[in-house]
Amino acid sequence: MRSFDKKMTELSFYLENKRKPNFDNFLKLLKREKPDRPTLFELFLNDDLYQMLANEKYKDPKDKVNRYTIIIKAFAAAGYDYATVYGSDMRFESGNRGHENAKTVSLNEGAVITDWESFKNYKWPDPDKYDYSHLKSLENVLPEGMKLMVMGPGGVLENVISLVGYERLCYMIVDEPDLAAAVFNEVGQRLVRYYEICGKYDSVGMLMSNDDWGFNTQTMLSVEDMRKYVFPWHKKIVEVIHAAGKPALLHSCGNLTMVMDDVIDDMKYDAKHSFEDNIMPVEEVYERWGSRIAILGGIDVDFICRSTPEEVYNRACAMLERVNNRGGYALGSGNSIPYYVPVENYLAMISAAW
């Protein structure tokens, strides 16, 4: 049994004498090489944790540079080689998908495109008309050796579902396939342009394409329809990211077992994120696909919430020991660190990499 208590007594010292960010180390991992040291990955944390780690409060959460400065300080303090930001405020406006302060939403509510008329009347966002200037301003904030990871305003399938509704989309693919294709095309081409713009900034080291594709048992659409409507746009997204000389990472929840070959061989993503124990534990994921694509995170969020800090720490250490001589893995949660994750359990996980 490793001494987690001893690790926690070292926390204050660590945060004051943290290792320096080294994005080149992360690039080595993405090439499925052994990094120079155990490496951390997280899609995002939560506002309380950001401010705690940075030891600084937001002056104005609506001020992008101020908010992202705190986030950068937090990621750096915890030992990450990058910090996650959005490229702009671009979004696809849809209707209300749940009551105010609701903890869950319906994939069928909030639809705004139901037929050709509503499709033609929808006000599609223009990626070129949004402000991306903070990606330049943050160059002066980033510690030496640190880069930004830009994530998208949702993904291709996620945004189509928010505009059309999940059940209606399933019917539309059968009854009006041309309309379904038109919606995917409008969403897809705008996301491609968003990533193309973001990839040009020197502060950006890698870009995350975040698009949930599946349930616990399968993809949300048939594999055939995923390949017809969704994957071609992801392939274009990866192409523009790679054309900018940056790695393309995929965050997608759900059971993607039947389409992992598409992710790796056709779309050519550099890394995959988001894993759940009830689908496939990250230990098994790594053994199955880790030689072909970098694996990010995977310590199940439910496990982190329900376990003791010692149990979380031990599993994280065991995962790092598993990959030690092979590389291509970054330690982190299976999804993200929402507000309900116990802080001591999050710290237990990342301390394994210290």
C-alpha positions as CSV (number, residue, x, y, z in Angstrom):
1,M,0.0,0.0,0.0
2,R,1.5,3.3,-1.0
3,S,1.5,6.2,1.5
4,F,-1.1,8.6,0.2
5,D,-1.1,10.5,3.5
6,K,2.6,11.3,3.0
7,K,1.9,12.5,-0.5
8,M,-0.7,15.0,0.9
9,T,1.7,16.4,3.4
10,E,3.9,17.3,0.4
11,L,1.0,19.1,-1.4
12,S,1.8,22.6,-0.2
13,F,5.5,22.2,-1.0
14,Y,4.6,20.9,-4.5
15,L,2.3,23.7,-5.3
16,E,4.9,26.2,-4.3
17,N,7.7,24.4,-6.2
18,K,5.8,22.9,-9.1
19,R,7.5,21.4,-12.0
20,K,7.7,23.6,-15.0
21,P,5.3,23.0,-17.9
22,N,6.8,21.2,-20.9
23,F,4.5,20.9,-23.9
24,D,7.2,19.1,-25.8
25,N,6.8,16.4,-23.2
26,F,3.1,16.2,-24.1
27,L,3.8,16.1,-27.8
28,K,6.0,13.1,-27.2
29,L,3.1,11.3,-25.4
30,L,0.8,12.1,-28.4
31,K,3.3,10.3,-30.6
32,R,2.8,7.3,-28.4
33,E,6.4,7.7,-27.1
34,K,7.4,7.5,-23.4
35,P,7.2,11.0,-21.9
36,D,10.0,12.3,-19.8
37,R,7.8,12.2,-16.7
38,P,4.3,11.1,-15.8
39,T,2.0,13.4,-17.6
40,L,-1.5,14.8,-16.7
41,F,-4.5,15.4,-18.8
42,E,-7.9,16.9,-18.1
43,L,-10.6,18.2,-20.4
44,F,-11.6,20.8,-17.8
45,L,-12.0,21.3,-14.1
46,N,-14.6,23.5,-12.3
47,D,-14.6,27.1,-11.3
48,D,-14.1,26.5,-7.6
49,L,-11.1,24.2,-8.3
50,Y,-9.6,26.7,-10.8
51,Q,-9.7,29.5,-8.2
52,M,-8.4,27.2,-5.4
53,L,-5.4,26.0,-7.4
54,A,-4.6,29.4,-8.8
55,N,-5.1,30.9,-5.3
56,E,-6.9,33.8,-7.0
57,K,-10.5,34.8,-7.6
58,Y,-12.1,35.9,-10.9
59,K,-12.3,39.6,-11.2
60,D,-14.9,39.3,-13.9
61,P,-15.9,35.9,-15.2
62,K,-17.1,37.5,-18.4
63,D,-13.7,38.9,-19.1
64,K,-12.1,36.2,-21.2
65,V,-8.5,37.2,-20.6
66,N,-9.0,37.4,-16.8
67,R,-11.0,34.1,-16.7
68,Y,-8.5,32.2,-18.8
69,T,-5.5,33.7,-16.9
70,I,-6.9,32.1,-13.7
71,I,-7.5,28.8,-15.6
72,I,-3.9,28.9,-17.0
73,K,-2.5,29.5,-13.5
74,A,-4.6,26.6,-12.1
75,F,-3.5,24.1,-14.8
76,A,0.1,25.1,-14.3
77,A,-0.1,24.9,-10.5
78,A,-1.5,21.3,-10.7
79,G,1.2,20.2,-13.1
80,Y,-0.3,20.2,-16.5
81,D,1.6,21.2,-19.7
82,Y,-1.3,23.0,-21.2
83,A,-4.6,24.8,-20.3
84,T,-8.0,24.4,-21.9
85,V,-9.8,27.4,-23.5
86,Y,-12.5,28.0,-26.1
87,G,-11.4,29.8,-29.3
88,S,-14.4,32.1,-29.4
89,D,-18.0,32.5,-28.4
90,M,-19.3,30.8,-31.5
91,R,-22.3,28.6,-30.8
92,F,-25.3,27.1,-32.6
93,E,-28.3,28.7,-30.9
94,S,-31.1,26.3,-30.0
95,G,-34.2,26.3,-27.8
96,N,-34.4,25.5,-24.1
97,R,-33.5,21.9,-23.4
98,G,-34.4,21.9,-19.7
99,H,-35.6,23.9,-16.8
100,E,-33.4,26.5,-15.2
101,N,-30.8,25.0,-12.8
102,A,-31.8,21.5,-14.0
103,K,-29.1,18.8,-13.6
104,T,-30.2,16.9,-16.7
105,V,-31.4,17.8,-20.1
106,S,-33.5,16.1,-22.7
107,L,-31.9,15.4,-26.1
108,N,-35.4,15.8,-27.6
109,E,-36.2,19.3,-26.3
110,G,-35.1,22.6,-27.7
111,A,-35.3,21.7,-31.4
112,V,-35.4,24.7,-33.8
113,I,-35.1,22.9,-37.1
114,T,-38.0,20.6,-38.0
115,D,-38.4,21.0,-41.7
116,W,-37.0,22.8,-44.8
117,E,-38.6,26.1,-43.9
118,S,-37.2,26.3,-40.4
119,F,-33.8,25.1,-41.8
120,K,-33.8,28.0,-44.3
121,N,-34.9,30.5,-41.6
122,Y,-32.2,29.5,-39.1
123,K,-29.5,32.1,-38.4
124,W,-26.3,30.1,-38.9
125,P,-23.2,31.5,-37.1
126,D,-20.3,32.8,-39.1
127,P,-17.1,31.6,-37.6
128,D,-15.1,34.5,-39.1
129,K,-17.3,37.1,-37.3
130,Y,-16.3,36.1,-33.8
131,D,-13.5,37.4,-31.6
132,Y,-10.5,35.0,-31.2
133,S,-8.1,37.7,-30.1
134,H,-7.7,36.3,-26.5
135,L,-5.7,33.5,-28.1
136,K,-3.1,36.1,-29.0
137,S,-3.4,38.0,-25.7
138,L,-2.8,34.9,-23.6
139,E,0.6,34.5,-25.1
140,N,1.8,36.9,-22.5
141,V,0.1,34.9,-19.7
142,L,1.3,31.4,-20.5
143,P,4.3,30.2,-18.5
144,E,7.3,29.3,-20.5
145,G,6.9,25.8,-22.0
146,M,3.0,25.9,-21.7
147,K,0.5,25.9,-24.5
148,L,-3.3,26.2,-24.9
149,M,-5.6,23.4,-25.9
150,V,-8.6,24.8,-27.7
151,M,-11.9,22.9,-27.5
152,G,-14.9,23.4,-29.7
153,P,-18.4,24.7,-29.1
154,G,-19.7,21.2,-29.0
155,G,-19.2,18.8,-31.9
156,V,-20.8,17.8,-35.2
157,L,-23.3,15.3,-33.9
158,E,-23.9,17.1,-30.6
159,N,-24.9,20.4,-32.3
160,V,-27.1,18.7,-34.9
161,I,-29.0,16.9,-32.1
162,S,-29.4,20.2,-30.2
163,L,-30.8,21.8,-33.4
164,V,-33.0,19.0,-34.5
165,G,-33.7,16.8,-31.5
166,Y,-32.4,13.2,-31.2
167,E,-35.6,11.3,-32.0
168,R,-36.5,13.7,-34.8
169,L,-33.0,13.3,-36.2
170,C,-33.5,9.5,-36.3
171,Y,-36.8,9.9,-38.2
172,M,-35.3,12.6,-40.5
173,I,-32.4,10.4,-41.6
174,V,-35.0,7.9,-42.8
175,D,-37.8,10.2,-44.1
176,E,-35.8,13.3,-45.3
177,P,-32.2,12.2,-45.7
178,D,-31.4,15.3,-47.8
179,L,-32.5,17.6,-45.0
180,A,-30.5,15.6,-42.5
181,A,-27.4,15.9,-44.7
182,A,-28.0,19.6,-45.1
183,V,-28.1,20.2,-41.4
184,F,-24.9,18.2,-40.9
185,N,-23.2,20.1,-43.7
186,E,-24.1,23.5,-42.3
187,V,-22.8,22.5,-38.8
188,G,-19.8,20.6,-40.1
189,Q,-18.4,23.3,-42.4
190,R,-18.6,25.9,-39.6
191,L,-16.7,23.7,-37.1
192,V,-14.0,23.1,-39.7
193,R,-13.6,26.8,-40.2
194,Y,-13.6,27.4,-36.3
195,Y,-10.7,24.9,-35.9
196,E,-8.9,26.3,-39.0
197,I,-8.9,29.8,-37.4
198,C,-7.8,28.6,-33.9
199,G,-5.0,26.5,-35.3
200,K,-3.2,29.6,-36.7
201,Y,-2.4,31.0,-33.2
202,D,1.1,30.3,-31.9
203,S,-0.3,30.0,-28.3
204,V,-2.4,27.0,-29.3
205,G,-0.5,23.7,-29.0
206,M,-3.3,21.3,-29.7
207,L,-7.0,21.2,-30.5
208,M,-9.8,19.1,-29.0
209,S,-12.7,18.0,-31.1
210,N,-15.4,17.3,-28.5
211,D,-18.4,15.4,-29.8
212,D,-20.3,12.7,-27.8
213,W,-21.2,9.8,-30.1
214,G,-22.5,7.0,-28.1
215,F,-24.5,5.4,-25.3
216,N,-23.1,2.7,-23.0
217,T,-23.7,0.0,-25.6
218,Q,-23.4,1.5,-29.0
219,T,-23.1,4.7,-31.1
220,M,-26.1,7.1,-31.1
221,L,-26.7,6.5,-34.8
222,S,-26.0,3.3,-36.7
223,V,-22.4,2.8,-37.7
224,E,-23.4,3.2,-41.3
225,D,-25.1,6.6,-40.6
226,M,-22.2,7.7,-38.4
227,R,-19.9,7.1,-41.4
228,K,-22.2,8.8,-43.8
229,Y,-23.1,12.0,-41.8
230,V,-20.7,12.5,-38.9
231,F,-17.3,11.0,-39.7
232,P,-16.6,12.9,-43.0
233,W,-16.7,16.2,-41.1
234,H,-14.5,14.9,-38.3
235,K,-12.0,13.8,-41.0
236,K,-12.0,17.4,-42.4
237,I,-11.6,18.8,-38.8
238,V,-8.5,16.6,-38.3
239,E,-7.1,17.6,-41.7
240,V,-7.3,21.4,-41.0
241,I,-5.8,20.9,-37.5
242,H,-2.9,18.8,-38.9
243,A,-2.4,21.3,-41.7
244,A,-1.7,23.9,-39.0
245,G,0.9,21.5,-37.6
246,K,-1.0,20.8,-34.5
247,P,-2.3,17.5,-32.9
248,A,-6.0,16.7,-33.1
249,L,-7.6,15.1,-30.0
250,L,-11.0,13.5,-29.8
251,H,-13.3,13.6,-26.8
252,S,-16.3,11.4,-27.2
253,C,-18.4,9.7,-24.6
254,G,-20.1,6.3,-25.2
255,N,-19.2,2.9,-26.5
256,L,-17.1,3.4,-29.6
257,T,-15.8,-0.1,-29.9
258,M,-17.3,-0.6,-33.4
259,V,-15.8,2.6,-34.8
260,M,-12.4,2.9,-33.2
261,D,-10.8,1.7,-36.4
262,D,-12.5,4.7,-38.1
263,V,-11.1,7.1,-35.4
264,I,-7.6,5.8,-35.8
265,D,-7.2,4.8,-39.4
266,D,-9.7,7.0,-41.3
267,M,-10.1,10.2,-39.3
268,K,-6.5,9.9,-37.9
269,Y,-7.0,11.4,-34.5
270,D,-3.9,11.6,-32.4
271,A,-5.5,10.8,-29.1
272,K,-8.8,9.6,-27.6
273,H,-10.4,10.8,-24.4
274,S,-13.5,9.9,-22.3
275,F,-13.8,6.4,-20.8
276,E,-16.1,4.8,-18.4
277,D,-15.6,1.6,-16.3
278,N,-19.1,0.3,-17.2
279,I,-18.2,0.5,-20.9
280,M,-14.5,-0.5,-20.8
281,P,-12.0,0.3,-18.1
282,V,-9.1,2.4,-19.3
283,E,-6.7,-0.3,-18.4
284,E,-8.4,-2.5,-21.0
285,V,-8.7,0.4,-23.5
286,Y,-4.9,1.0,-23.3
287,E,-4.1,-2.7,-23.9
288,R,-6.4,-2.8,-26.8
289,W,-5.7,0.4,-28.7
290,G,-2.8,2.1,-26.9
291,S,-0.3,1.0,-29.5
292,R,-2.3,2.8,-32.2
293,I,-3.6,6.0,-30.6
294,A,-2.7,7.9,-27.4
295,I,-5.0,7.3,-24.5
296,L,-6.0,10.2,-22.3
297,G,-7.4,10.0,-18.8
298,G,-9.8,7.2,-18.0
299,I,-9.9,7.1,-14.2
300,D,-13.7,6.7,-14.0
301,V,-15.5,9.8,-12.6
302,D,-17.9,7.6,-10.6
303,F,-14.9,5.7,-9.2
304,I,-13.2,9.0,-8.2
305,C,-16.4,10.2,-6.5
306,R,-17.2,7.0,-4.6
307,S,-13.7,5.8,-3.6
308,T,-11.4,6.8,-0.8
309,P,-8.4,9.1,-1.7
310,E,-6.1,6.1,-1.0
311,E,-8.0,3.9,-3.5
312,V,-8.0,6.6,-6.2
313,Y,-4.3,7.2,-5.6
314,N,-3.4,3.5,-5.8
315,R,-5.4,3.0,-9.1
316,A,-3.7,6.1,-10.6
317,C,-0.3,4.8,-9.6
318,A,-1.0,1.3,-11.0
319,M,-2.1,2.8,-14.3
320,L,1.2,4.8,-14.5
321,E,3.1,1.7,-13.7
322,R,1.2,-0.2,-16.4
323,V,2.2,2.3,-19.1
324,N,5.7,3.2,-17.7
325,N,7.8,1.5,-20.4
326,R,5.4,2.0,-23.3
327,G,4.2,5.6,-23.2
328,G,1.2,7.1,-25.1
329,Y,-0.8,7.7,-21.9
330,A,-1.7,10.8,-19.8
331,L,-3.3,10.4,-16.4
332,G,-6.6,12.0,-15.7
333,S,-10.3,11.4,-15.1
334,G,-12.5,9.6,-17.6
335,N,-14.4,12.8,-18.4
336,S,-13.8,16.0,-16.4
337,I,-13.8,17.3,-12.8
338,P,-17.2,18.7,-12.1
339,Y,-18.1,20.4,-8.8
340,Y,-19.3,17.3,-7.1
341,V,-15.9,15.5,-7.3
342,P,-14.3,15.6,-3.8
343,V,-11.3,17.8,-4.0
344,E,-9.2,15.4,-2.0
345,N,-9.9,12.6,-4.4
346,Y,-8.9,14.8,-7.4
347,L,-5.7,15.7,-5.7
348,A,-5.1,12.0,-4.8
349,M,-5.3,11.2,-8.6
350,I,-3.0,13.8,-9.9
351,S,-0.5,13.4,-7.0
352,A,0.3,10.0,-8.4
353,A,2.0,11.8,-11.3
354,W,4.0,14.1,-9.0
